[in-house]
Amino acid sequence: MNASRWIVSGAVALAAAIAVFVFLRADGTEAADGQTPVSLPAGLERSELETVIREYILANPEIIPEAMERLQERRMVQMISAVRDELETPFEGAWAGAADADVTIVEFFDYACGFCRTSLPDIERLIAEDDNVRVVFRELPILSQESVDAARVSLSAARQRDYFNFHKAMFDAGRPGSATIAEAQRSAGLDPAQVRRDVADAAIETEIRNNRELAGRLELTGTPAFVVGDRILSGAVGYDRLRQAVAEARAAQSGD
């Protein structure tokens, strides 16, 4: 088979070949779910096309990780789109930044997570420097029972509309424990009676359970994890990467 017969231009031919190879079903007639259907060029047998593709991939193996990365990005978009409304709707006052922001960052975190503590200054800086960003916080207490205890008080702070003060105070106080949770509660000025009522409220437990389910649907493997637009960023990625993700989300909204 002479590959040059089917190549009108290198870039166009490669794009068409990869599209057919990846997205056609086994019968060669229909694209995978959510993808644009691709037809075989007139007169081209599937076996001939597969030979062309195989030869190209063997000569250019670097396209394989690129294709896998693109596939992962598409899966990520699908996962986020399926839960976006729920994901970006905070539990009562569990958010910080602009109320009418054009970009929402969702952070899954654990108060016992050192990398979550490391990321807090990056979040604070981003909110301070960008008045059109909102951060929705989602408690994901997976490291200890004390993490769960701190998360319950944190959600009471959300109800008392003093969430971010407690959030910062809890990380400042140190690893979650009875003493540090009490210290953060006092520092944030929470009403002790309401805290006692809230930590026993089934709605608080439901929120934590829902956050765990959301994390599972997004295939998160740890904390912190940030969802920005159509991207999931895992770990303490730093201020510059968060700011870049916000800029990418804005560009996607504007179609740039």
C-alpha positions in Angstrom: 0.0 0.0 0.0 1.4 3.4 -1.0 0.7 5.9 1.8 1.3 8.9 -0.4 -1.8 8.0 -2.4 -3.9 9.1 0.5 -1.9 12.1 1.8 -3.2 15.4 0.5 -1.2 17.3 3.1 0.7 15.8 6.0 -1.2 17.6 8.8 -4.7 17.0 7.4 -4.0 13.4 6.5 -2.6 12.6 10.0 -5.6 14.3 11.7 -8.0 12.3 9.6 -6.2 9.0 10.1 -6.0 9.4 13.8 -9.7 10.4 14.0 -10.8 7.4 12.1 -8.5 5.0 14.0 -9.6 6.3 17.5 -13.2 7.2 17.0 -14.7 4.6 14.6 -16.5 1.7 16.2 -15.5 -1.9 15.3 -17.8 -1.8 12.3 -16.1 1.3 11.0 -19.3 3.2 10.5 -20.0 5.2 13.7 -18.1 7.5 16.0 -17.7 6.9 19.7 -20.2 8.6 22.0 -19.8 12.3 22.1 -17.4 12.5 19.2 -17.8 13.7 15.6 -18.5 10.9 13.1 -15.7 10.3 10.6 -16.2 8.6 7.3 -13.6 6.5 5.5 -12.2 8.3 2.4 -13.9 7.1 -0.9 -12.2 4.0 -2.2 -10.1 3.4 0.9 -10.4 0.0 2.6 -10.2 -0.2 6.3 -7.3 -2.6 6.2 -5.4 -0.2 4.0 -6.0 2.7 6.3 -4.9 0.6 9.3 -1.7 -0.1 7.5 -1.1 3.6 6.9 -1.8 4.4 10.5 0.4 1.6 11.8 3.3 2.7 9.7 2.9 6.3 10.8 2.6 5.4 14.5 5.7 3.2 14.4 7.6 6.0 12.8 6.2 8.6 15.2 5.5 6.9 18.5 5.5 10.2 20.4 1.9 10.8 19.2 0.7 8.0 21.4 1.1 9.8 24.8 -0.3 12.9 23.1 -3.4 11.0 22.0 -3.8 9.5 25.5 -3.5 13.0 27.0 -6.2 14.3 24.7 -8.5 11.3 25.5 -8.0 11.9 29.3 -8.9 15.6 28.8 -12.1 14.6 27.0 -13.0 12.2 29.8 -12.4 14.9 32.3 -14.7 17.3 30.6 -17.4 14.7 30.5 -17.0 13.9 34.2 -17.1 17.5 35.3 -20.0 18.4 33.0 -22.1 15.7 34.5 -21.9 17.2 38.0 -21.0 20.8 37.4 -24.2 22.4 38.9 -23.9 20.3 42.0 -20.2 20.8 42.2 -20.2 24.6 42.0 -23.2 25.1 44.3 -21.7 25.6 47.8 -23.1 24.3 51.1 -24.7 27.5 52.4 -21.8 29.9 53.1 -18.9 27.5 52.3 -17.3 29.8 49.7 -15.1 32.9 49.4 -14.4 35.5 46.8 -16.9 37.1 44.4 -20.6 36.2 44.7 -21.1 36.9 41.0 -17.8 35.5 39.7 -17.3 34.4 36.1 -15.0 31.6 37.2 -15.5 29.2 40.1 -12.7 27.2 41.6 -13.9 24.1 43.6 -11.4 22.8 46.2 -11.7 19.4 47.8 -9.6 19.4 51.0 -8.9 17.8 54.3 -7.9 19.9 57.4 -5.3 17.2 58.2 -3.7 17.6 54.8 -0.4 19.5 54.8 -0.6 20.2 51.1 -4.0 21.7 51.6 -2.5 24.0 54.2 0.3 24.9 51.8 -2.3 25.8 49.2 -4.2 28.2 51.4 -2.0 31.3 50.7 -2.3 30.7 47.0 -6.1 30.7 47.3 -6.0 33.9 49.4 -3.8 35.6 46.9 -5.9 34.6 44.0 -9.1 36.0 45.7 -7.3 39.2 46.6 -5.9 39.8 43.1 -8.9 38.7 41.0 -12.2 40.2 42.0 -14.1 37.9 39.6 -13.2 34.5 41.1 -15.2 32.5 43.6 -13.8 29.5 45.5 -16.2 26.8 46.6 -14.8 24.7 49.4 -15.8 21.0 49.7 -14.8 19.1 52.9 -13.3 15.8 52.0 -12.2 14.4 55.4 -10.4 11.2 54.5 -7.3 11.2 56.7 -8.6 10.9 60.2 -11.7 11.0 62.5 -10.4 14.4 63.7 -10.6 15.5 60.0 -14.3 14.6 60.2 -14.8 16.5 63.4 -13.1 19.6 62.0 -15.3 19.3 58.8 -18.5 19.3 60.9 -17.5 22.5 62.7 -16.4 24.0 59.4 -19.9 23.4 57.9 -21.4 25.0 61.0 -19.2 28.0 60.3 -20.7 28.0 56.8 -24.2 28.2 58.2 -23.0 31.1 60.5 -21.6 32.9 57.4 -18.1 32.9 58.9 -16.7 30.1 56.9 -13.5 31.5 55.6 -12.4 32.9 58.9 -12.8 29.4 60.5 -11.1 27.8 57.5 -8.0 29.9 57.9 -8.1 29.6 61.7 -8.3 25.9 61.5 -5.2 25.6 59.3 -3.4 28.1 61.4 -4.2 26.1 64.6 -2.4 23.0 63.3 -3.4 19.4 62.8 -7.1 18.8 63.7 -7.7 17.7 67.3 -10.1 18.7 70.1 -7.8 21.5 71.2 -7.0 22.9 67.8 -10.7 22.7 66.6 -11.8 24.6 69.8 -9.1 27.2 69.2 -10.1 27.8 65.6 -13.8 27.9 66.7 -13.0 30.6 69.3 -10.8 32.5 66.8 -13.5 32.6 64.2 -16.0 33.8 66.8 -18.5 31.0 66.2 -21.6 30.5 68.4 -20.8 27.4 70.5 -24.5 26.5 70.9 -25.1 26.6 67.2 -21.9 24.5 66.6 -23.2 21.9 69.0 -26.5 21.7 67.2 -25.0 21.7 63.8 -22.4 18.9 64.3 -25.3 16.6 65.3 -27.4 17.6 62.3 -28.0 15.0 59.6 -27.7 17.6 56.9 -24.0 18.1 57.9 -23.4 14.4 57.5 -25.2 14.3 54.2 -23.0 17.1 52.9 -19.8 15.2 53.8 -21.2 12.0 52.2 -22.1 13.9 49.1 -18.7 15.4 48.8 -17.2 11.9 49.0 -19.5 10.8 46.3 -18.6 13.7 44.1 -14.9 13.0 44.6 -15.5 9.5 43.5 -17.4 10.5 40.4 -14.5 12.8 39.5 -12.0 10.0 40.2 -10.1 12.1 42.7 -7.4 10.3 44.5 -6.4 12.7 47.3 -6.4 16.3 48.6 -6.1 19.0 47.6 -7.9 18.7 44.3 -9.1 21.7 42.4 -11.7 21.8 39.7 -11.4 24.9 37.5 -13.6 25.1 34.3 -13.0 21.8 32.6 -9.8 20.9 34.4 -9.0 18.9 37.5 -5.7 19.9 39.2 -4.3 17.5 41.8 -2.1 18.4 44.6 -0.6 21.7 45.8 -0.1 23.1 42.3 0.7 26.6 43.3 -0.6 30.1 42.6 0.7 30.4 39.0 -1.0 27.1 37.9 -4.3 28.1 39.5 -4.1 31.5 37.9 -3.4 29.9 34.5 -6.4 27.5 35.0 -8.6 30.5 35.7 -7.4 32.3 32.6 -8.0 29.1 30.5 -11.5 28.8 31.9 -12.3 32.4 31.0 -10.9 32.0 27.5 -13.0 28.9 27.0 -16.1 30.8 28.0 -15.4 33.6 25.5 -14.4 31.1 22.8 -10.9 32.4 22.5 
